[in-house]
């Protein structure tokens, strides 16, 4: 699975290098077997953000993209989309992706994180519960796709902030940024991806990869 993620990330336009940050030696060895680059990190990190913060000091770049290792179907175009707002907004520190929900089963699925945004496409809140409550008609609901981009200088700043009440309640690290008053641009995408959070997710990914290999 990690090889699929690595290969797709490396194919994204505007990406200069791909690095796997992990606290598992087995993952390091798997990455090195297919010719990738991996870095061992502390096992004490509270979140993926904290793990990235350990390695960004040595990176020579302006933007850092956090691609989850459990997203084997991620499209290179999604990475291009998540970094796109930084060129137009020099004050922006963080961005992510959202996609309109078109499967009703996703609305009540706590593994599908929902996001609501303001009129400038900045995230107002992320939740595992259905938000907003659709009291008037059937307005659009958006799911959050767990792909993040940060200015490199911001990563360590955010990671140094204490975990926040809503972050801990929802178990969603991006809420730390909102609770500390930082903006997160939530770019709408037409792409979709499957995060592998359960055996059922893994089977769905395997079926799609099998179909893709036959196409």
N, C-alpha and C positions, 0 to 999 in steps of 0.2 A: 504493500500500500504506500509506503513512504517513497518508493521509487517513482510511482505514478505522480505523486504530489510534486516531487523534486523536478521531474522532467517537464511537467506542465508549467511550473513556476519559472523554470529557466527559459521557456519559450515565450514568455510574456515580453511585449515591446517595452523598452525602457529599463529593463532589469539588467544590471551589470554583473551580479553574482548571486548565488544561492548558497545559504549556509543552514545546516540543520543544528539546532540547539537542543540538547537532550541530557537527561540525567541517567540514561540507560545505556550501558556499554554495548548491549546487543544491537541497539539502533545504530550506534556509531559504526559497528562492524558491518552491519547491513548496508549502510550508506557508502562506506569505503569500498565494499565489494563491487558496487556498480559505478565506482569512480567519482562519487560525490564528496563533498566536504562537510564534516560534522565537528561539532565542538561539545565536549563534556562540560556540564554546568552543575551547580549545586543541586542536591536533592531537596533542599529546604524551601524552594521557591513556592509562593502561594498561588501563582498564576503564570500563564504564558508571558504576560507582560513583564513580570519580574525576571523571568528567565532571559528574555531578550535584553533587558537592562544590563544583565551581567556581561553580555558580549558586545554591545554597541560601542563601547568606549574605543575599541580597536578598529572600528569600521570607518572607512574613509568615504562617506556618502552624506547626502542631505536628507533623503527619505528612506525609511525602513518599513518594509511590508511584512506583517505577521501573517503567514499562511499556516493554518492549522494542519497538523500532520494527519488528521483523520478526514481530509477532503480530497480523496483521490480523483474526483470528477471535476475539480476546479478548472475553469477555462482560462487560458492565458489572457483573454480579453477582459476578464473580471479584474485582473491585477492592473491592467492598463486603466480601467475605469476608476479604481479606488485611489490611484495616485493623481488622477487628472485635476482635482480641485486645487491642488497646491500651487499650480502655475498661475492661477487667477486670483488667489487669495493669500497674500504673504503672511497674514496674521493667523491663518488656519494651522492648527497643530495636529489634528487627528481626523481621519475619515474612515468610513466603512461603507457597506453596501446593503441595500434592501430590495426586495422583490415582492410584487403584488401577489397575495395569496390566491391561488386558483383551485386549491383542493380543500374542500370544507373540513376534511379530517385534520388538517394542520392547525385549525383555529384553536382547538382544545388540547392539542398535543403539547405537553410541557417541554418536550425536546425541541420544538420549533419555537424559537424566540421571536416575539413580535416587537415591532418598533413603531412609534408615532413620531412625526416630525412637525416642525413649524413651517411657515410659509417660505422660508429660505432653505428648506431641506436640511436643517440642523435637527438632530435627534432631541426629542423632548423626554422620552422614556423608553426603556427596553423592559419587557416582561415575558415571563413564561405563561402568563395568563392572557386571555384574549383582550386586547386593547386596540382601539377604543371600544366602548360598549355601543353597539349599533342600535340606538333607540329610534333613530329616524332613518328609515330605509336601509339600504344595503351598501353603504359607502365602502371604499377600498380599505382592506387591511393589508399590512405589509409584514413579511417575515424578514428577520435580520439574517444576513449571511455573514458568518463569522470570519470575515477578512478585514484586516485593519492596516492602515498606513499611518505612520507618525513622522514628524520631523525628528531626526535623530537626537537633537538636543532636548526634545520634550520627553523622550522615553524614560530617561533616568529621573527626570523631575516627577513624572506621574507615578513611577514605581516607588519613589521615596515617600509619597503621600500615604497616610494610614488607610487601611481598608475601611469602607464606609458601611453604614447600616443597611442601605438598600442593596449594595453589592453582596453583602453576606446573606441577606434574606433571599434574594433571587439567585444567588450563586452565579452572577454575571459580572465579570471584571470591568466591562465598559462603563458600568454605572459609577465606578470610582471617579472617572473623569467628569461625568455630569454632576455628581454630588460635590465635587470640588470646584465647580463653576467653569469648566472648560467646554468648548464647543466640539461636537462631533458632527461632521458633515456626513449625511447618509445618502449616498448616491443611488438613484434608482437604476436597476439593471434588468435586462430581459433574460440574462443568463440564470441558470439554476444550478444547484449543487446539492449533494447529499453528504451531510456530516455523519460519520459512522459512530453512533452513540449506542447501538444495540445490535444483537445478532441479526435482527430483521433488516436493519440498515445495511449491514455487511452483505447480506444476500441480495438486496436490491442493487448494490454497487456491482457485485459480481455479475449479475444478469446484464446490466448495462455495458460493462466492459466486454463481456462475451459477444453481445450484439454488435458493439463497435468494432471488434476485431474481425467480425465476419463481413462488415460492410465494405 
